[in-house]
Amino acid sequence: MLQILAVTRCYGPGPWFLIFPLFWFGFLALLFFTIGRRRGRGPWGGGGGRSVLDERYARGEISVDEYRERRAVLEEGRR
């Protein structure tokens, strides 16, 4: 029994030393990107109409009243 333990220890921690943390890192990254995409903030999601409306208002293409009106319509559709 003592010889088996000695042989096992010669090989070191094995591949699990790298695979286990990489698995959890990949899982958390997938979770992060999935939640971000659903909220429109992920690398694949653009943010939809709200971000376009914010950009148009920031550039001065629409007035404050028009911005508020269109934002209210977008929020109504979300409910």
A tleap script that builds the chain and sets N, CA, C and O, in Angstrom:
source leaprc.protein.ff14SB
mol = sequence {
  NMET LEU GLN ILE LEU ALA VAL THR ARG CYS
  TYR GLY PRO GLY PRO TRP PHE LEU ILE PHE
  PRO LEU PHE TRP PHE GLY PHE LEU ALA LEU
  LEU PHE PHE THR ILE GLY ARG ARG ARG GLY
  ARG GLY PRO TRP GLY GLY GLY GLY GLY ARG
  SER VAL LEU ASP GLU ARG TYR ALA ARG GLY
  GLU ILE SER VAL ASP GLU TYR ARG GLU ARG
  ARG ALA VAL LEU GLU GLU GLY ARG CARG
}
set mol.1.N position { 0.835 -1.196 0.000 }
set mol.1.CA position { 0.000 0.000 0.000 }
set mol.1.C position { 0.869 1.245 0.000 }
set mol.1.O position { 0.570 2.220 -0.690 }
set mol.2.N position { 1.932 1.212 0.764 }
set mol.2.CA position { 2.822 2.355 0.836 }
set mol.2.C position { 3.503 2.615 -0.503 }
set mol.2.O position { 3.729 3.768 -0.871 }
set mol.3.N position { 3.827 1.557 -1.229 }
set mol.3.CA position { 4.456 1.717 -2.539 }
set mol.3.C position { 3.494 2.336 -3.542 }
set mol.3.O position { 3.917 3.125 -4.387 }
set mol.4.N position { 2.219 2.001 -3.469 }
set mol.4.CA position { 1.221 2.555 -4.392 }
set mol.4.C position { 1.104 4.062 -4.174 }
set mol.4.O position { 1.050 4.820 -5.143 }
set mol.5.N position { 1.065 4.499 -2.942 }
set mol.5.CA position { 0.993 5.922 -2.653 }
set mol.5.C position { 2.249 6.642 -3.142 }
set mol.5.O position { 2.167 7.760 -3.651 }
set mol.6.N position { 3.392 6.011 -2.990 }
set mol.6.CA position { 4.636 6.628 -3.437 }
set mol.6.C position { 4.661 6.779 -4.946 }
set mol.6.O position { 5.130 7.797 -5.455 }
set mol.7.N position { 4.163 5.783 -5.671 }
set mol.7.CA position { 4.121 5.858 -7.140 }
set mol.7.C position { 3.126 6.927 -7.579 }
set mol.7.O position { 3.389 7.670 -8.525 }
set mol.8.N position { 1.998 7.006 -6.905 }
set mol.8.CA position { 0.980 7.991 -7.260 }
set mol.8.C position { 1.504 9.404 -7.042 }
set mol.8.O position { 1.211 10.292 -7.843 }
set mol.9.N position { 2.249 9.630 -6.013 }
set mol.9.CA position { 2.757 10.963 -5.733 }
set mol.9.C position { 3.824 11.400 -6.724 }
set mol.9.O position { 4.060 12.600 -6.864 }
set mol.10.N position { 4.457 10.501 -7.395 }
set mol.10.CA position { 5.502 10.852 -8.361 }
set mol.10.C position { 4.947 11.598 -9.558 }
set mol.10.O position { 5.661 12.379 -10.187 }
set mol.11.N position { 3.693 11.370 -9.876 }
set mol.11.CA position { 3.113 11.973 -11.075 }
set mol.11.C position { 2.584 13.382 -10.837 }
set mol.11.O position { 2.206 14.044 -11.804 }
set mol.12.N position { 2.539 13.855 -9.653 }
set mol.12.CA position { 2.064 15.205 -9.372 }
set mol.12.C position { 0.552 15.290 -9.364 }
set mol.12.O position { -0.131 14.269 -9.282 }
set mol.13.N position { 0.030 16.491 -9.447 }
set mol.13.CA position { -1.422 16.682 -9.327 }
set mol.13.C position { -2.201 16.191 -10.534 }
set mol.13.O position { -3.410 15.984 -10.421 }
set mol.14.N position { -1.579 15.997 -11.667 }
set mol.14.CA position { -2.284 15.497 -12.841 }
set mol.14.C position { -2.997 16.604 -13.596 }
set mol.14.O position { -2.831 17.785 -13.291 }
set mol.15.N position { -3.786 16.216 -14.577 }
set mol.15.CA position { -4.456 17.219 -15.418 }
set mol.15.C position { -5.563 17.976 -14.698 }
set mol.15.O position { -5.940 19.067 -15.125 }
set mol.16.N position { -6.091 17.415 -13.610 }
set mol.16.CA position { -7.166 18.097 -12.895 }
set mol.16.C position { -6.715 19.430 -12.321 }
set mol.16.O position { -7.533 20.312 -12.059 }
set mol.17.N position { -5.418 19.571 -12.130 }
set mol.17.CA position { -4.879 20.815 -11.610 }
set mol.17.C position { -5.241 21.989 -12.530 }
set mol.17.O position { -5.465 23.098 -12.045 }
set mol.18.N position { -5.300 21.762 -13.839 }
set mol.18.CA position { -5.660 22.804 -14.797 }
set mol.18.C position { -7.097 22.700 -15.269 }
set mol.18.O position { -7.744 23.722 -15.502 }
set mol.19.N position { -7.608 21.491 -15.414 }
set mol.19.CA position { -8.944 21.309 -15.979 }
set mol.19.C position { -10.028 21.840 -15.049 }
set mol.19.O position { -10.967 22.489 -15.509 }
set mol.20.N position { -9.917 21.582 -13.780 }
set mol.20.CA position { -10.958 22.007 -12.843 }
set mol.20.C position { -11.136 23.526 -12.805 }
set mol.20.O position { -12.272 23.985 -12.924 }
set mol.21.N position { -10.081 24.334 -12.646 }
set mol.21.CA position { -10.275 25.795 -12.672 }
set mol.21.C position { -10.728 26.309 -14.041 }
set mol.21.O position { -11.517 27.251 -14.118 }
set mol.22.N position { -10.240 25.701 -15.112 }
set mol.22.CA position { -10.671 26.133 -16.443 }
set mol.22.C position { -12.148 25.844 -16.671 }
set mol.22.O position { -12.847 26.630 -17.311 }
set mol.23.N position { -12.619 24.727 -16.154 }
set mol.23.CA position { -14.039 24.407 -16.261 }
set mol.23.C position { -14.881 25.483 -15.578 }
set mol.23.O position { -15.847 25.979 -16.158 }
set mol.24.N position { -14.519 25.841 -14.355 }
set mol.24.CA position { -15.301 26.843 -13.627 }
set mol.24.C position { -15.175 28.224 -14.265 }
set mol.24.O position { -16.145 28.982 -14.288 }
set mol.25.N position { -14.012 28.557 -14.773 }
set mol.25.CA position { -13.855 29.836 -15.463 }
set mol.25.C position { -14.749 29.876 -16.705 }
set mol.25.O position { -15.410 30.883 -16.961 }
set mol.26.N position { -14.771 28.811 -17.461 }
set mol.26.CA position { -15.624 28.748 -18.653 }
set mol.26.C position { -17.095 28.814 -18.304 }
set mol.26.O position { -17.870 29.486 -18.984 }
set mol.27.N position { -17.485 28.119 -17.246 }
set mol.27.CA position { -18.878 28.141 -16.814 }
set mol.27.C position { -19.307 29.540 -16.389 }
set mol.27.O position { -20.381 30.003 -16.774 }
set mol.28.N position { -18.485 30.207 -15.607 }
set mol.28.CA position { -18.825 31.560 -15.157 }
set mol.28.C position { -18.833 32.548 -16.317 }
set mol.28.O position { -19.674 33.446 -16.352 }
set mol.29.N position { -17.919 32.398 -17.260 }
set mol.29.CA position { -17.906 33.279 -18.436 }
set mol.29.C position { -19.172 33.085 -19.266 }
set mol.29.O position { -19.767 34.060 -19.726 }
set mol.30.N position { -19.585 31.840 -19.459 }
set mol.30.CA position { -20.812 31.555 -20.200 }
set mol.30.C position { -22.028 32.151 -19.492 }
set mol.30.O position { -22.909 32.726 -20.132 }
set mol.31.N position { -22.068 32.012 -18.198 }
set mol.31.CA position { -23.165 32.574 -17.409 }
set mol.31.C position { -23.193 34.097 -17.524 }
set mol.31.O position { -24.253 34.694 -17.710 }
set mol.32.N position { -22.029 34.713 -17.412 }
set mol.32.CA position { -21.932 36.165 -17.507 }
set mol.32.C position { -22.414 36.671 -18.872 }
set mol.32.O position { -23.195 37.620 -18.948 }
set mol.33.N position { -21.945 36.034 -19.940 }
set mol.33.CA position { -22.330 36.476 -21.279 }
set mol.33.C position { -23.800 36.200 -21.578 }
set mol.33.O position { -24.440 36.966 -22.298 }
set mol.34.N position { -24.335 35.116 -21.033 }
set mol.34.CA position { -25.749 34.810 -21.242 }
set mol.34.C position { -26.638 35.836 -20.559 }
set mol.34.O position { -27.603 36.318 -21.151 }
set mol.35.N position { -26.318 36.167 -19.327 }
set mol.35.CA position { -27.106 37.169 -18.604 }
set mol.35.C position { -26.952 38.527 -19.268 }
set mol.35.O position { -27.932 39.260 -19.404 }
set mol.36.N position { -25.751 38.871 -19.681 }
set mol.36.CA position { -25.538 40.141 -20.363 }
set mol.36.C position { -26.281 40.237 -21.667 }
set mol.36.O position { -26.776 41.306 -22.023 }
set mol.37.N position { -26.370 39.143 -22.384 }
set mol.37.CA position { -27.087 39.154 -23.664 }
set mol.37.C position { -28.580 39.325 -23.439 }
set mol.37.O position { -29.245 40.036 -24.192 }
set mol.38.N position { -29.106 38.683 -22.417 }
set mol.38.CA position { -30.541 38.818 -22.148 }
set mol.38.C position { -30.901 40.244 -21.751 }
set mol.38.O position { -31.996 40.717 -22.055 }
set mol.39.N position { -30.004 40.917 -21.087 }
set mol.39.CA position { -30.261 42.297 -20.671 }
set mol.39.C position { -29.859 43.302 -21.740 }
set mol.39.O position { -30.056 44.504 -21.564 }
set mol.40.N position { -29.306 42.829 -22.836 }
set mol.40.CA position { -28.918 43.719 -23.919 }
set mol.40.C position { -27.582 44.385 -23.719 }
set mol.40.O position { -27.280 45.360 -24.407 }
set mol.41.N position { -26.758 43.892 -22.793 }
set mol.41.CA position { -25.477 44.530 -22.528 }
set mol.41.C position { -24.296 43.629 -22.855 }
set mol.41.O position { -23.147 44.021 -22.652 }
set mol.42.N position { -24.555 42.456 -23.348 }
set mol.42.CA position { -23.480 41.515 -23.643 }
set mol.42.C position { -22.754 41.872 -24.925 }
set mol.42.O position { -23.102 42.850 -25.587 }
set mol.43.N position { -21.769 41.105 -25.275 }
set mol.43.CA position { -21.015 41.403 -26.491 }
set mol.43.C position { -21.827 41.205 -27.756 }
set mol.43.O position { -21.474 41.749 -28.803 }
set mol.44.N position { -22.922 40.428 -27.687 }
set mol.44.CA position { -23.730 40.187 -28.873 }
set mol.44.C position { -24.972 41.059 -28.896 }
set mol.44.O position { -25.542 41.289 -29.962 }
set mol.45.N position { -25.396 41.541 -27.756 }
set mol.45.CA position { -26.607 42.349 -27.685 }
set mol.45.C position { -26.299 43.820 -27.878 }
set mol.45.O position { -25.324 44.335 -27.331 }
set mol.46.N position { -27.120 44.486 -28.645 }
set mol.46.CA position { -26.861 45.891 -28.922 }
set mol.46.C position { -27.536 46.836 -27.957 }
set mol.46.O position { -27.137 47.997 -27.862 }
set mol.47.N position { -28.529 46.388 -27.251 }
set mol.47.CA position { -29.231 47.264 -26.336 }
set mol.47.C position { -30.580 47.684 -26.881 }
set mol.47.O position { -31.415 48.199 -26.138 }
set mol.48.N position { -30.805 47.475 -28.159 }
set mol.48.CA position { -32.103 47.729 -28.745 }
set mol.48.C position { -32.407 49.195 -28.947 }
set mol.48.O position { -31.520 50.034 -29.107 }
set mol.49.N position { -33.710 49.468 -28.934 }
set mol.49.CA position { -34.188 50.803 -29.229 }
set mol.49.C position { -33.788 51.849 -28.208 }
set mol.49.O position { -33.595 53.015 -28.552 }
set mol.50.N position { -33.665 51.447 -26.976 }
set mol.50.CA position { -33.322 52.403 -25.920 }
set mol.50.C position { -31.942 53.009 -26.155 }
set mol.50.O position { -31.767 54.217 -25.994 }
set mol.51.N position { -30.965 52.198 -26.528 }
set mol.51.CA position { -29.620 52.734 -26.752 }
set mol.51.C position { -29.583 53.622 -28.000 }
set mol.51.O position { -28.863 54.620 -28.033 }
set mol.52.N position { -30.354 53.260 -29.019 }
set mol.52.CA position { -30.416 54.089 -30.221 }
set mol.52.C position { -31.054 55.433 -29.891 }
set mol.52.O position { -30.598 56.483 -30.346 }
set mol.53.N position { -32.105 55.381 -29.100 }
set mol.53.CA position { -32.778 56.616 -28.686 }
set mol.53.C position { -31.855 57.499 -27.857 }
set mol.53.O position { -31.823 58.714 -28.048 }
set mol.54.N position { -31.106 56.897 -26.938 }
set mol.54.CA position { -30.150 57.657 -26.127 }
set mol.54.C position { -29.077 58.310 -26.995 }
set mol.54.O position { -28.706 59.462 -26.771 }
set mol.55.N position { -28.582 57.568 -27.986 }
set mol.55.CA position { -27.556 58.115 -28.878 }
set mol.55.C position { -28.099 59.275 -29.710 }
set mol.55.O position { -27.417 60.284 -29.890 }
set mol.56.N position { -29.304 59.136 -30.209 }
set mol.56.CA position { -29.896 60.224 -31.016 }
set mol.56.C position { -30.106 61.479 -30.179 }
set mol.56.O position { -29.905 62.596 -30.654 }
set mol.57.N position { -30.515 61.279 -28.922 }
set mol.57.CA position { -30.692 62.431 -28.032 }
set mol.57.C position { -29.344 63.076 -27.705 }
set mol.57.O position { -29.233 64.301 -27.662 }
set mol.58.N position { -28.338 62.261 -27.480 }
set mol.58.CA position { -27.005 62.788 -27.156 }
set mol.58.C position { -26.413 63.573 -28.323 }
set mol.58.O position { -25.700 64.553 -28.107 }
set mol.59.N position { -26.695 63.161 -29.542 }
set mol.59.CA position { -26.191 63.882 -30.715 }
set mol.59.C position { -27.012 65.131 -31.040 }
set mol.59.O position { -26.615 65.936 -31.883 }
set mol.60.N position { -28.161 65.292 -30.368 }
set mol.60.CA position { -28.986 66.468 -30.592 }
set mol.60.C position { -29.950 66.323 -31.753 }
set mol.60.O position { -30.477 67.321 -32.246 }
set mol.61.N position { -30.190 65.103 -32.198 }
set mol.61.CA position { -31.087 64.882 -33.333 }
set mol.61.C position { -32.555 64.992 -32.939 }
set mol.61.O position { -33.401 65.286 -33.784 }
set mol.62.N position { -32.867 64.759 -31.664 }
set mol.62.CA position { -34.246 64.864 -31.196 }
set mol.62.C position { -34.288 65.746 -29.957 }
set mol.62.O position { -33.296 65.891 -29.242 }
set mol.63.N position { -35.450 66.327 -29.721 }
set mol.63.CA position { -35.609 67.226 -28.575 }
set mol.63.C position { -35.908 66.424 -27.308 }
set mol.63.O position { -36.110 65.211 -27.354 }
set mol.64.N position { -35.932 67.134 -26.177 }
set mol.64.CA position { -36.200 66.499 -24.894 }
set mol.64.C position { -37.607 65.920 -24.871 }
set mol.64.O position { -37.814 64.803 -24.399 }
set mol.65.N position { -38.566 66.673 -25.377 }
set mol.65.CA position { -39.951 66.188 -25.384 }
set mol.65.C position { -40.102 64.942 -26.248 }
set mol.65.O position { -40.772 63.986 -25.858 }
set mol.66.N position { -39.481 64.956 -27.414 }
set mol.66.CA position { -39.558 63.804 -28.304 }
set mol.66.C position { -38.866 62.583 -27.676 }
set mol.66.O position { -39.338 61.452 -27.798 }
set mol.67.N position { -37.748 62.839 -27.010 }
set mol.67.CA position { -37.020 61.762 -26.329 }
set mol.67.C position { -37.890 61.122 -25.256 }
set mol.67.O position { -37.993 59.898 -25.185 }
set mol.68.N position { -38.514 61.945 -24.426 }
set mol.68.CA position { -39.355 61.422 -23.341 }
set mol.68.C position { -40.562 60.660 -23.885 }
set mol.68.O position { -40.946 59.623 -23.344 }
set mol.69.N position { -41.149 61.177 -24.946 }
set mol.69.CA position { -42.312 60.518 -25.543 }
set mol.69.C position { -41.934 59.138 -26.097 }
set mol.69.O position { -42.621 58.149 -25.840 }
set mol.70.N position { -40.851 59.084 -26.846 }
set mol.70.CA position { -40.432 57.809 -27.436 }
set mol.70.C position { -39.950 56.823 -26.371 }
set mol.70.O position { -40.147 55.615 -26.501 }
set mol.71.N position { -39.326 57.340 -25.332 }
set mol.71.CA position { -38.868 56.465 -24.245 }
set mol.71.C position { -40.070 55.862 -23.524 }
set mol.71.O position { -40.041 54.688 -23.154 }
set mol.72.N position { -41.121 56.644 -23.320 }
set mol.72.CA position { -42.330 56.140 -22.683 }
set mol.72.C position { -42.967 55.026 -23.529 }
set mol.72.O position { -43.463 54.035 -22.993 }
set mol.73.N position { -42.946 55.202 -24.848 }
set mol.73.CA position { -43.496 54.171 -25.732 }
set mol.73.C position { -42.665 52.889 -25.624 }
set mol.73.O position { -43.222 51.792 -25.575 }
set mol.74.N position { -41.339 53.024 -25.587 }
set mol.74.CA position { -40.485 51.843 -25.467 }
set mol.74.C position { -40.702 51.114 -24.136 }
set mol.74.O position { -40.732 49.884 -24.098 }
set mol.75.N position { -40.852 51.870 -23.055 }
set mol.75.CA position { -41.069 51.253 -21.754 }
set mol.75.C position { -42.446 50.602 -21.655 }
set mol.75.O position { -42.613 49.614 -20.940 }
set mol.76.N position { -43.428 51.142 -22.362 }
set mol.76.CA position { -44.755 50.527 -22.404 }
set mol.76.C position { -44.682 49.169 -23.088 }
set mol.76.O position { -45.295 48.206 -22.628 }
set mol.77.N position { -43.952 49.091 -24.156 }
set mol.77.CA position { -43.828 47.838 -24.892 }
set mol.77.C position { -43.092 46.769 -24.119 }
set mol.77.O position { -43.300 45.580 -24.359 }
set mol.78.N position { -42.242 47.164 -23.201 }
set mol.78.CA position { -41.467 46.219 -22.400 }
set mol.78.C position { -42.331 45.522 -21.366 }
set mol.78.O position { -42.051 44.383 -20.993 }
set mol.79.N position { -43.364 46.181 -20.903 }
set mol.79.CA position { -44.220 45.616 -19.834 }
set mol.79.C position { -45.117 44.557 -20.327 }
set mol.79.O position { -45.889 43.993 -19.552 }
savepdb mol mol.pdb
quit
